[in-house]
Amino acid sequence: MPAQISAPSKVTSPYLLAGSQLIFNIGFYAVVPFLAIYLRDDLLLSGSLIGLIIGLRTFSQQGMFLLGGALSDRFGARIIILCGCVVRISGYLLLAFGGELLPVVLGACLTGVGGALFSPSIETLLAKAGTQSEKAGKRSRAEWFALFAICGELGTVLGPLLGSLLAGFGFQRVALAGAGVFVVALLVLFFCLPGGNGKTETLHVLPWWKTFRKPRFVAFMVAYSAYLFSYNQLYLALPVELSRSGSSEKTLGPLFMLASVLIITLQMPLARLARRVGAARMLPLGFALLAASFISVALFAATPAPENWQRYVPAACMVTLLTLGQMLIVPVGKDLVPWFADNQNLGAHYGALASMGGVTVLVGNFLLGGQLDNALTPSAAASVAWLWLALIPLLSALAMIFICRPMAQHAGR
C-alpha cells in the first residue's frame, strides 16, 4: 500500500525557485571550477588522483539524485532542500579547513550530495507551481522551466567571476565565500518556503522503485539521457576540436560565453514556440540539432584547418547547435515528467531522470572517449569519431517520435 503523508497545499512562488537556482549556481560555480587548481597547486596531488576526486564529486551528485528525489517525496521538498543546503555548506567548510586528502575528498563528495538533495526537490516544487500557473491561464510550466534555466545560466556566468575575484586570496577564501552564499540561501528559503502550518492535503507516496515500472517513462529517460551526454561533450570533445584546428584553449572562454548569451536571450522565445508547436515535435527536433552539432564538426574534421578565423567555424557551429538543442529539450522534457508520473512521486521521477543522465555520461564517455583520440589530427578517422557522437542523439530523436506519439494524439483530440 502506498504511504500517505500530509504536505502543505500552498504553492511556492516560482520566482523564488528560479531565484534560488540563480543563487545555488553562483555558490557552486564560484568554488568547483577552482577545486582542481587547489588540488594540484596546494595539495600537490597527481593528475590521476585529481581526476578521481572530481569524478567522485560528480558521481556523488548525479548518482544520488534518485535518492534525493525519493526523500523529497517522502518527507517533503522543503525539509530536503534545507538539508541539502546544510550538507553543501558542510562540504565547503571541509574544503576550506580540511588541508589534507581525506577531509577534502569528503568535502568534495558532500558538495555533490547537497546538490542531489535540493535539485530534484526544487524541480518538483517548480513543476507544481508551473501547473497552477498554467491552469490559471498564465505562464506555462515549460516556460517556467525555461526561466529556471536562464537563472541557472546567469549563475554559471556570475559564479566564476566571484571565484576569480577571490582566487588571489587563496582557495580557503573562495570556499568560505561559497559557503556564505549557501548560508544566505538557507536563511531565505527557511523563511520563504511554505511550511506545514497551513492547510494540508494527503499525498499518496509510492515506493521509489515504482518509477521504473513504467515502460514509457523508462524509455523516455533513456532517450532523454542522450541530451546530457551530448552537452557534456562541451567539456570532453570540444577541446579535441580546438586542438585539431590549432586553436588555443583560451578559445573555450568565448565559446562558453556564446552558449550563455544564446540561453539568456533565446530560451524564453523558444519555450513559447514549444508551447505552440508541442512536445511531440520539439523533442525530436532538439535531439536532431544535437546530432547536427557533431555532424557539423565531422564535415571539417578530415581536412587541415585554415590559418584564418575560419578555423573557429566548426567549434562555433558545434556550440551553437548544441545550445539550441538543449534549449528545446530541457524545458519541454522536464515539463513532461508530471505527465509520465501522473503528478505522483515527482521527486523520484525527476531524480531518476537526472541519475540516468549521469550514468549515460559515465558509460558513453568511457566507450566513445577513446574514439576522440583519432580526432586530434585531421584524418578520415577523425570524422568517424564525430559521427559516432552524432549517432546517440540521432537515435534519441527517432525514439522520441514514438515515445511522444500518445501526447500528440491527446493534443489532437
Salt bridges, closest charged atoms under 4 A:
ASP41 OD1 - ARG40 NE 3.06
GLU123 OE2 - LYS334 NZ 2.60
GLU143 OE2 - ARG272 NE 3.89
GLU143 OE1 - ARG275 NH1 3.15
GLU241 OE1 - ARG244 NE 2.88
GLU307 OE1 - ARG311 NH2 3.02
ASP335 OD1 - ARG141 NE 2.56
